Amino acid sequence: MTASEIEAFVDDLYAATGAGDWDRIETMLTDDFVVSEADSLPMAGVYRGKGALKELYTKVFTIMDAAGLDRVQTTVGGDYAVTILSIRFADPSLAPAEICEMFRFRDGKLCEIKPFYYDPAPVVAACAAKQTTAG
């Protein structure tokens, strides 16, 4: 894939996840797709297969109220892309989470996502805030 194709793919993936178009997303992933969340996060774990993103998103939106995702920049090199993001939370008193997501491609499909959090504290705080308001 060219750098432009990879960047367009990432754009399409974010659009599809934002719309909840899980059928479309599954066509974009390899059979052995994997996304890994750090052990320091409430959604920690390794999610595998074509349904992995749906499983992860369902878990994330069950445990925290994300209000928006601001994409800053995507950089592409070889079979990789990295997107800089800021996650805003429904509670405006919470600081946004700053992350980079690493995407790895194989044979025209996405085979791995690995998010890197500058500081996991905002995500942990957002989960605690939702738990407080829910219960």
SETORZA-392471 format. One record per residue: x, y, z of N, C-alpha, C in turn. Coordinates in pm, whole numbers, plus 50000, padded with zeros to 5 digits. Layout:
<sites>
XYZXYZXYZ...
</sites>
This chain:
<sites>
500844988250000500005000050000500885012550000500455022649929501185035249929500865042850057501665052950086501415061350204500035067850195499655072550077498315078850061497215068750084497395056350036496375046050057496245042650205497375041950274497335038950418496635050150493496965062550461496335073850530494825074050503494405071450380492985070850347492305059250420492995048050432492475036450503492205039950649493165046650712492995050750853491795060050865491665069650773490515078650773489215070750763489175061150670487975052850652487665044550777488715039350840488515031350961487905039751073488435051851094487865060551197486415064151165486125066751039484755069950998483825058051024484275046150990483455034151009483235031151157484265032651239484075030251383483165040751443483315053251400482445063951449480985061451415480745055251301479375052151257478895038651309479795031051373479405017651420479165007851307479855009751195479685001051078480604988851090480224979751179481074968251212481224958651094480224957551009480354948950891481454954250800481464967150778482514973450695483884971450759483964973650888485244972450959485804958450944484964948350957485454934550946486094931750811485634938450705486244936550573487614943150563487924951950656489174959450654490284952450735489914941950809490844935550902491284921850851492524918050886492984904550858492284894950954492274882050919491664872051006492344871351142493654874251145494404873451270494644887351332493764896851301493864910451355493984910051507494774919351563494944920451707495034935151748494374938451857494514951651919494824949152067495834956352117496314954252254496154966952335495524965952450495404977152543496274974352665496964984552711497944983252820497314978352950498104971253029497634965753156497214976553255497684988853237497364999753330495995006053303495275001053204493985006753166492824997753205491655003553231490484995353266490054985753155490384988653031490034979752919491214971152876492144968952969493364961252941493044947852877493924943852788493774930752729494164930652583494174918552528494464916352387493164911352324492724918252221491474915052152491854909952014491314898451976491754891851853490594888851758490924889051629489974884951526489204896551468488374893451371487614903651299486624911051387486184905051496485254911551587485924918851701487254919551699488004925351810487684940051835487594948051730487324962351750485934964551808484964957051760483614958251815483604954451963484294943651997484384939252137485034950052223486134955752175486844966052251485984978652264485394983352154484574995452159483384993652251482754981952247481624979352336482064980352481483214974752512483734975352649484054989752687484754996952600485165010752631483945019552657482935018752571481785027552587480855023052699481065011052751480335006552869480975012252996482295014052994482995018153116483355033053120483235040453009483505054853013482685062152907482495075052932481725083452839482675092152759483055087352642483885095352551482955104052469483255116952463482395126452391482905129352252484175126752228484705129652096486155125752083486565124651959487935120651927488485131151831489525137951873490155147951787491435142151730491445140851597492625135651529493535147251494494795146251537495755156951517496535154951387497085142851371497945140251255498145125151240498275120751115498655107051086499965107351008500915099251052502205097950986502335083750937502815082150813502895068950751504325065950709504735053450729506025048750683506005033650670506405028550555506395014050534505005008550548504864997950627503564991550651502874996950777503305008550822502805014150949502235028050931501315031451020500835045051037500705047551186500915059851226500705063951365499835076451361498755075951438497835087351446497865092951587498045106151595498015113351722496555117351747496065114151867494655116551902494525123052038493395129552056492995134452187491555129952208491305122952318489965118052348489335127552450488205133452412487465142052503486385133852572486125137252698485145129952777483895138352800482775131652827481495138452847481565148152964482265144653067482435153553183483495163853147483125176453128484085186553084485175189753186484995185253309486035187653410487215177953396487035167453315488095157553296489025161853184490315160253208491325163253106491205153052993491445157252870491425147552760492585137752772492415126152713493495116152709494265118352579495565119252589496425120752472497035107352438496795102752314497315089752274497835090052131498615079952100499015077051962498585062651935498015060351819497645046851781498535042351666499205030951686500045025151584499205014951507499205016451374498495007251285499524999751202499354986551190500244978551105499384971650999499874972150875499134966850760499854954950698499044945950641499574934450568498594930950456499104930050336498294925950221497024934550203497164947650224496064956750201495014957350311495294950750424494364950850536495104954450664494334958150763494884961550894495054948850976496264946651028496494934551107496754937451255497034950151290497314953151431497084967851461496534970351580496484983851638497074982851778497954992051809498514992651943498485007251988497585010752083497525024452134498605026852239499155038852238500145043152336499615055652404499425055052534498875066052611499995073952675499945087152659500935095652725500815093852876499565093952924499275092353067497925085353076497855073653137496575066553146495605072753247496055082153330495205087853436493895093853384493865101153273492575106453226491555095453191492015084353136491115073253102490595066853231491465064853326491065059053455490055068353523490315081553518489395091353578488035091253509488025090053377486765089753302485955077253338486625066153359485925053853399485375055253539486155061253629485675063353767484495072853769484535083253685483425092953678482145086153631482235077653532481045070653483480495061253589481385054453660480955045153764480245052953876480725064753908480125073054012478725077653971478575081953845477265086853800476295075353775476825063453745475945051953716475475044953843476225046353947475855038054060475865044954188
</sites>
